[in-house]
């Protein structure tokens, strides 16, 4: 169980970092963080419909991995 718990924790940290990065790369609708940090770069990249859809899919996938790793850690801690 120790190796499985460590693996889930590492997966949680990695998915957390990438989830934060993908959320910040989204095109901002207002004056949010994505406009404040590098608004010119992200507006040219995120203006494409295909790039925005792929970024949405990646963000949803990372959110699922993040959620499943939290549930796995909770179950491992509860039953060990």
N, C-alpha and C positions, 0 to 999 in steps of 0.2 A: 504493500500500500504506500510505502514511503516514496518509491520511485514514481508511482502514478500521481501522487499529490504534488511532487516537485515538477513533474511534466505539466500538470494542469496550471500550476502557478506561473511557470515560465510562459506557457501559452497565453495566459491571462495578461501578463505584462506586455508581451509582444503585440497581442491584438489590441490592447488599450492604446499603445503608442500609435499604431497604424490607424486606429479608429479616430483618434484625435486629429491626425494629419489629414485623413480623407474628409472629415467634417469641415476642417478649415479650408480645404481646397474648393469647396462648393461655391458656386456663384452666389454672391450676396444679393438679396432683394432690397436691402436698406443700407444703413451705415453700420454694418456689423463688423466682426473681426476680419472677415475675408476681404472687405474693402479697405480696412485700416492697414493690414499688412500685405503689401504687394498687390493692390487692387488692379494695377495696370497689367500685370502678368497674368493673373487669374482670369481677368475679363476676356482676354484674347483666347485663352485656352478653353475656358468654360462656355464660350459663346457657341461652340459647335454642339449640335444636338446629340450626336453620337458620343462625344466625349462626356457630356453631362450624364447621359444614360448609363454609360459604362462606370462612371464614378458613383452613380446611385447604386448600381448592382454591387460594386465592390464594397461600398459602405454598408449595405444591408448584409452582405456575406460576413463582413468583419463583425458586425453587431450580433449576428447569430453565433459566431464562434465565441465571442466575448460572453454572451449569455449562457451558452452551453458549458463553458469552462467554469463560470461562477456556480452553476447548478451542480456540476461534477465535484467541485471543491467542497460545496456544502454537504453533498451526500457522502463523500469520503470522510469528512470530519465527523459527521453524525454517526456513521456506522463503524468507526474504528475506535 
